[in-house]
Amino acid sequence: LESRPGYVKSPGNKENVWSYVANNVKLSSNGLGLDRDAILKKVTQDLEKSKALHRYQYNEEQFQSAYRETIQRHGLAQKQEVKSNIRKFLSNRKKKMKNSITEAGGEFS
């Protein structure tokens, strides 16, 4: 790499590239046909959405009570009925299987 002595040294001025860029380069709003302002607006909106600030309007206790009230109003009885029907179905199916196996001469445990 060092076959040419002094290749790393710049013959030009010693000005800091980053300070030059910060002072002189201006970003265009529509470079390559892209609307930079629209893109930045969308990124900002998505960032705010990802924070999900609307989810923090309740503390844990308020959420628990609101959840319980909602369940009581919307479907607790129906959910209990479905659960009961599932238990009845499984019990009846087990009895039928037991009876069919017993009639065939086998055992059911």
NORTATA-V238970 format. One record per residue. N is the residue number from 1. RES is the residue in three letters. SS is DSSP state (alpha for helix, beta for strand, coil for the rest). D_LAST is the distance of its C-alpha to the last C-alpha in Angstrom with 1 decimal. Layout:
N&RES&SS&D_LAST ; N&RES&SS&D_LAST
//
This chain:
1&LEU&coil&81.4 ; 2&GLU&coil&84.6 ; 3&SER&coil&86.8 ; 4&ARG&coil&88.9 ; 5&PRO&coil&90.0 ; 6&GLY&coil&89.8 ; 7&TYR&coil&87.4 ; 8&VAL&coil&85.2 ; 9&LYS&coil&88.2 ; 10&SER&coil&88.9 ; 11&PRO&coil&92.5 ; 12&GLY&coil&92.1 ; 13&ASN&coil&92.0 ; 14&LYS&coil&89.8 ; 15&GLU&coil&88.3 ; 16&ASN&coil&84.6 ; 17&VAL&alpha&82.7 ; 18&TRP&alpha&80.2 ; 19&SER&alpha&82.8 ; 20&TYR&alpha&84.6 ; 21&VAL&alpha&81.5 ; 22&ALA&alpha&80.8 ; 23&ASN&alpha&84.3 ; 24&ASN&alpha&85.1 ; 25&VAL&coil&82.0 ; 26&LYS&coil&81.0 ; 27&LEU&coil&77.8 ; 28&SER&coil&78.3 ; 29&SER&coil&76.2 ; 30&ASN&coil&75.8 ; 31&GLY&alpha&75.9 ; 32&LEU&alpha&74.8 ; 33&GLY&alpha&74.2 ; 34&LEU&coil&71.5 ; 35&ASP&coil&71.9 ; 36&ARG&alpha&71.4 ; 37&ASP&alpha&71.5 ; 38&ALA&alpha&68.7 ; 39&ILE&alpha&66.5 ; 40&LEU&alpha&67.2 ; 41&LYS&alpha&66.5 ; 42&LYS&alpha&63.1 ; 43&VAL&alpha&62.2 ; 44&THR&alpha&63.2 ; 45&GLN&alpha&61.1 ; 46&ASP&alpha&58.0 ; 47&LEU&alpha&58.6 ; 48&GLU&alpha&58.8 ; 49&LYS&alpha&55.6 ; 50&SER&alpha&53.8 ; 51&LYS&alpha&54.7 ; 52&ALA&coil&52.8 ; 53&LEU&alpha&55.1 ; 54&HIS&alpha&53.8 ; 55&ARG&alpha&50.5 ; 56&TYR&alpha&52.2 ; 57&GLN&coil&53.6 ; 58&TYR&coil&51.0 ; 59&ASN&coil&50.1 ; 60&GLU&alpha&46.4 ; 61&GLU&alpha&46.5 ; 62&GLN&alpha&48.2 ; 63&PHE&alpha&45.7 ; 64&GLN&alpha&42.7 ; 65&SER&alpha&44.4 ; 66&ALA&alpha&45.3 ; 67&TYR&alpha&41.8 ; 68&ARG&alpha&40.3 ; 69&GLU&alpha&42.9 ; 70&THR&alpha&42.2 ; 71&ILE&alpha&38.5 ; 72&GLN&alpha&39.3 ; 73&ARG&alpha&41.8 ; 74&HIS&coil&40.0 ; 75&GLY&coil&36.5 ; 76&LEU&alpha&34.6 ; 77&ALA&alpha&33.8 ; 78&GLN&alpha&32.8 ; 79&LYS&alpha&30.5 ; 80&GLN&alpha&28.8 ; 81&GLU&alpha&28.4 ; 82&VAL&alpha&26.9 ; 83&LYS&alpha&24.4 ; 84&SER&alpha&23.5 ; 85&ASN&alpha&23.3 ; 86&ILE&alpha&21.0 ; 87&ARG&alpha&18.6 ; 88&LYS&alpha&18.9 ; 89&PHE&alpha&18.4 ; 90&LEU&alpha&15.2 ; 91&SER&alpha&13.9 ; 92&ASN&alpha&15.3 ; 93&ARG&alpha&14.0 ; 94&LYS&alpha&10.3 ; 95&LYS&alpha&11.3 ; 96&LYS&alpha&13.2 ; 97&MET&alpha&10.6 ; 98&LYS&alpha&8.3 ; 99&ASN&alpha&11.7 ; 100&SER&alpha&13.0 ; 101&ILE&alpha&10.3 ; 102&THR&alpha&10.8 ; 103&GLU&alpha&14.5 ; 104&ALA&alpha&14.6 ; 105&GLY&coil&13.4 ; 106&GLY&coil&10.2 ; 107&GLU&coil&6.7 ; 108&PHE&coil&3.7 ; 109&SER&coil&0.0
//
